[in-house]
Amino acid sequence: MKNKLLYDSIVYIISPVILFSFANYNTIRYLLLALVFILSIYTIITKKRESRISVSGIIFSTTYILMFLFRRKVQLGFDMYIYDTCLMIVLTLILNKNIFRQIYIDIRRCKNENNLRIFNNIKKFNLTHDFRNLSLLFTMHLVILILIRVFSIYIFGFESYEKNYMIQVALNIVFILGEMYMVSKLMSKLKTNTTTKKEIVETKKSFINGIVIDIEQYKNMNK
């Protein structure tokens, strides 16, 4: 599982970030073609060999590519500030609880679990509620930042739009800590349920083994 998850992260997340960090006007076309080729080949291989597709990985890499292509034409400074604000608005509009649910599904698929088992676990452990809360917190994070940035754009304007920078940093830290807490809480919940399930299985095995031993002893006594 760890290797598959690592490979997914390298292909869908790390490779776009690294390749585009070296991009310039002359190389962007070739780097883009190389990246699309890598993503396509890896997706085809995982689909054929492992019968899975990392939907969340494809969404991230595609979003990052589009964001980079549009962003490189924007001038640094105030224009970039406006662009990033608009991008946050778009992310807020398209984001819903299904993205965190899909990330969970993709991670479980790395463990060779089928969709039926994954969906049963989501329903059994009421994970939809956790995904909804995490999505709500993340959306609130974006909305508050958007309001502050829009206020800075319209009130402070070109010369003083960065006055609220430290407020944004502080809010980011608070919300990221909250999001990390919710993720760790979700992981702890899954770990507890997995441990409990293993203990039940081991108890059943011990009980069955005990019955077998008793039957053998009973046979020996009646010989």
N, C-alpha and C positions, 0 to 999 in steps of 0.2 A: 504493500500500500504506500509506504513512504517513498519508494523509488518512483512509482507512477505519479504520485502527487508532486514530487520534485521535478520530474520531466515536464509535467503540465505547466508548472510555474515557470520553468526555464523557457519553454516554447511560447506560451501565451502571454506572459507578463514581463519576464526579464529581457528576452530577445528584442521585443519592440522598443523598450526603453533604451537599451544599449545601442542598437543599430541607429536609431534616430538621433542619439546624442552625438554621433559622428557625421550626421548628414549636413550637406550644404547644397547650394543651388545646382552644382554639377553632378552630385552623387545621389540626390534624393530619389531619382527615378529608378536607379539600379538597386538601391537599398530597399525600396518599396517592392520591386519585383522579387527580390531575394526573400524578403519577409513573407510575402504572399505565398511564394513557393514552399517555404519551410512550414508555414501554418497548414497549407493544403495537404502536403505529404504526410505530416504528422497526424492530422485529423483522419486521413484515409487509412493510415496504418493502425491507429487505435480502434477505428471502427471495424476494420477487417479482422484484426488479431484478438481484440479484447471486447468487441461488440459494445463499445461505448463511445460517446462524444462529449467532450467537456464544453457544455453550452455556455457556462459562465466564463470560461476561458476565451471562447470565441467572441463573446459579447465585449469582454474587456479589451482584447487586442483590436477588434474592429473599431470600438469607440476611441481608443487611443490613437489609432492611425488617422481616423477622420479628424480628431481634435488637433493632431499635429499638423496635418495638411492645411487646415484652415488657420491655425495659430501662427504658422510661420510667415504668413502674409500680413500679420498685425504688427504695428510698431510697438516698441517697448514703451513703458510708462503709462500714461492715462488711457490710451487706446487698449493696451493689454489688460488694464484693470477693468475696463468696461466689458471686454471680450470674456474674461474669466467670470465676471458676474452673470453675463448672459448664459454662459455654459452651465453655471450652477443652477440657473433657473430651469434650463432644459433638463438637467439631471433630476431635479426635484419633480418635474412633471411626468417623467417616464419611469421614475423609481416606484416600486411597490414591494410588498412583502414577498413576492415570488422570487425576487433576485436572491435573497438570502436562503430561501427554500431550495433554489436551484444550485447554489453553491454547496449546500449540505448534500444534495443528491449526487453531485459530481464527485464530492469527496468519498461518499459511500460507494460509488461505482468504482472508484480506484481500489476498493477492497473486494471487488468481484461480486458485490451483492446485486441481486436483480431488483427491478423496479417494484415488484410486488412486496418484497420484504422491506424495502426502504419506505414505501408508502404506509405499510402496516406499522412500522416503527414511528413514523411521523404522527399517525393517528393514535397509537397506543400511548405514547409519551407526551401527547398534546404539544408537539413541537410547533404547530402552526401559531399558537399563542405566543411563543418565544420569538418566532420569526416576525410576527406582527409588531411586538414591542420594540424589537431591534430596529425594524424599518421605521417605526414612528419616531424613535430617538434620532436616527440618522437624518430623517426628513426634517425634523425640528432643528437639527444642527445646521442644515443647509439653509432653511428658511430664515433663521435668525441672522446668519452671516449675510444672506442676500439683502435683508432689510437694512443692515448696517452699511453695506457697500452702496446700495442705492441712495441712502441718505447722504453718504460721503460724496457721491457723484453729483447729486442735484444741489446740495447745500454748500459744500466746500469747493467743488469744481476742480478745474485743472491744477490749480496752484497748491491746494491744501487737502487733496483727496486722501492722503495717507495719514491724516491726523488720528484716525481711529484704528491705526495698525495694531497697537498694543492691545486694544480691546478685542480685536479679532484673534490675536494670538492667545489671549487668556481664555476666550470662549472655545477655541479649538482644543486647547489642553483639557478643559473641563469636560467637553463632550467626548473627546477621544478616550479619556479615562472612564467615562460612563459606558461607552460602547465596548471597551475592553472588559469592563466588569460584567456586562451582560453576556458577552461571548464566553468568558471564563465560567460564568454561572451555567450557561447552556452546556458547555463541555463537561462540567462537573456533574450535571444532571445525567448526561449520556453515560459518563463513566460509572456513576453509581448504579444506574439501571443495568449496565453490562456486567458489573461485578455481582449484583444480585442474581442475575440470570445464570452466571457461571456457578454460583454457590448452589442454586437450585438443581442444576444439572449434576453437579458433583454429589449432592445429597441423594439424588435418585440413583446414581451409579452405586454409591455405597450401600444403599438399601437393597438394590438388586443383588449385589455381590454377597451381602449378608444372607439373603434368602438362598442363594446357590450353595453357600457353605453349610447352612443348616440342613438343606436337603441331602447333601453328601454325607453329613454326619448321621442323618436319619437312616440312610441306606446302609452305612457301615454298621450301625447298631442292630439292624435287622438281618444281617448276614449270619 
